[in-house]
Amino acid sequence: MLYYTIQRNGGISMFDRIRYKALAKERLTHHWSYLAGLTLIVLLLSSVSMLFSWIPLIGIIISIFIAAPLSMSLNMIVKKLFLKEDIAVNSVLEGFSLFGKTIALELWITLFIMLWSLLLIVPGIIKSYSYRLAFYCLMDDPNLSPKEAIQKSMRLTVGHKLDFFVLDLSWIGWAFAATFTCGIGSLFLIPYTRLTDYIAYRAISEQSLDLSEEETFDKETYTL
């Protein structure tokens, strides 16, 4: 349960962007430098794929097989921060514990977004928001299949895709600041945005159903 109260009627809104960002900033207090350091390690490891960028297909494959698990590692790191758990340096590799499912999930999401984008760019963007929480779903329940993680994300983001779009727009100022600092600001922005997303995911999950009722999503039909 989140350490703040989710109220279905009144009180905190169904998607309180300002509150989520404030909670993320609160959690990051006294941890900014450490998280920035871990983010730097992840980015450096991810850049290994650039060594093969001159081989188009191989470069893309290596990028997916390295970047996706490392991205999952960042999700696991912000989850630990949220739960006030110790975060070791080797946490940057924890995403590889879900290597197979993470890769499969990345490939499925990429494929679905590409297919929807063939219609028009807008459907592809909308679907990207539908799948936004899939990696958090898989992280919290490794027993889910990639398809189930996608379906759960789609269910959780019903009515919230525009909310996430507005949330993304709220980071524009930070993004410009990161650019003007030659990318150094990104080391602080990435964990901030990831943690905010995770808090939003937790809040939406708690609002949508009780733990005892969870998993009913697989009984519903969604167009991937």
N, C-alpha and C positions, 0 to 999 in steps of 0.2 A: 504494500500500500504506500502511495506517495505520502510524504510527511506533511503535506498540506491537504486540506479537505476539498474533495470534488463535490460540488453541489449541482444536482441535476436541474433544479428549479431555483433560479436566482443565484446570488453569490458569484462565484467564479464562472465565467462564461464557458460555453462548450469548447471554445478554442481561444485561450487567453494568451496571445502571442507575447504581450509585454511581460506577463507573469512568468512565462516559460524562460524568456531571455534573462529576466532578473534572477530566477532560480539558478540558471546555468552560471551566471556571473558570480553568484554567491558561492556555488560549489568550487569555482575556479580560484576563488580568493586564496592566496598563499600557494597556489599550485600552477600559476601561469607559466613560470619559467620551466618547471619540470615538464609540463605537458607540451610546451613549445619544443623542448629538447627531444621528447619522444616523437613528436610530429616530424621533426627534422630527420630523425633516424628512418622513419617510415618513408619519407619522401626520397631520401638518398637510396634506400633499398629499392624503391619503386623505379628509380631512374636507371637501374641496371638494364632494363628493357631498351633504353635508348641506344645502348651499344649495338643493338641488332636492328635499329631503325632503317638501316640501308637495305635490309632484306624485308620487304613489305609484309608478306604473310607471316613469316617467322617472328618478326618484330611485334606484330599484333598479338599473336598467340602467347609469346613470352610475357607481353604486357599484361594480358588477362590472367595468366597463371601466377603472376607475381603480385600485380596491383590489387586484384580482387581480395585475396587472403589478407594482404596488408591493410586494406581498407576495413575489412572485418575486424582486424586487430584494433584499429582505432575505435570502432564501435564498442568493443569489449573494454577498452581502456576508459572511455567516458562512462560506461555502465559502472565500472568499479569506482570511479570518482563520484558518481551519483550516490552509490551505496556506501561511500566512505570506506572502501576497502583499500588495502595496500596495493600499490601499483609498482611492480618491479620493472626493471629495464627490459627484461626478456618478454614483457607483455606485448612488445611490438611483433612478436612471432606467434602469439596465441591464436590468431586467425587461421593459421595453418592446421589447427586441430579440426577444423570443419572444411578442410581443403576441397574435397570432392563436391560436397553440396554447395559450397560457396561458388565454385567455378561453374557448376551446373546452373545455379541461380543467376549468376552474371550473364551467362550465355543465353538463357531463356529470356531474361529481361531485355537484353540487347536485341535479340531476334524480334520479340514482340513489338518493341518500340520502332524498330526499322520497318516492320510490316505495316504498322499503323501510320507511319510517316509517309508511306507510299501513297496514301490517300491525299493527305495534306499535312503540312507541318504541325498545325494545331492539334489534330487528333494524337499525334505522336507525343506532343508536350503534355497533353491531358493524361495520357496513359503513363507517362513517366512519373507523374504525381500519384497515380493509382498504385504504382509499384514501389513508391518511395520508402515504405516501411518494411518491405519484404526482408531485408537483411537483419533488421532488428527482431522481426518475428522469428527468423531462423536462429538467431543468436540466443534468444530467450527460450526457444524450444527446439533443440537440435534434432528431435525426433520427427519434425515436420519434413516432408519432401519439398523440393524446390517449388513444385506446383502449389502445394498447400500453403507455403509461405507467401507466394504471390497472391493466392486467393484471399488469405487472411489480410494482407496489406490492402487489397482492393476493398474488402469489407470495412476495414478501419478508416479508410480515407473517403468513404462515401460522405458527401457533404462537407469535406474538409480540403478538397483539392485547391479551391480558391484561397483558403486560409494559408496553406503551405506556400502558394504563389506569392501572397502578400508578405509572408514571413521572409521569403527569399528576397523580395524587393527591399525589405528593411535592412538587408546587409550591404546594400550598394555603397553606402558611405564607408563602411569598413573595407570593402573591396578596393575602393579608390585609395584609401589610406595604405593598404597592403601594397598596391602598385607603386605608390610614391616612395615606399621604403625598400624598393627593389625586391619585393617578395618576402622580406623579413616579417612583415606584418601578418602574412599568411600563416606563419607558425603559431600565431595566437588566434587568428580568425578560425582556422580549421577546427581545433578542439571546441571552440565556443559554439560554432554552428552545429557540430556533431552532437554536443551535449544538449543543446536546445532542441534539436530534433528528437533525441532520445526521451527527453522530458515530455515533449508533446506526444510521442508514441505511448509513453506510460499513462499519461492523462487520458488519452483517447481510449486506451485499452480498458482502463478502470471505468470509464463512463459507459462504454458499450455493453459490457457484460460482467457478471461475477465470475470468479475463477471456476466455480462449479459448473457454470454454463458454457465455459469456453469450448472451442472446437466445433461449435454448431455451424461454423462457416462452411465446413466441407459438405454440408447437406444442401447448400444453396448453389445456384448456377450463376456463373459469371463468364463474361466474354473476355478472355485474356487478350 
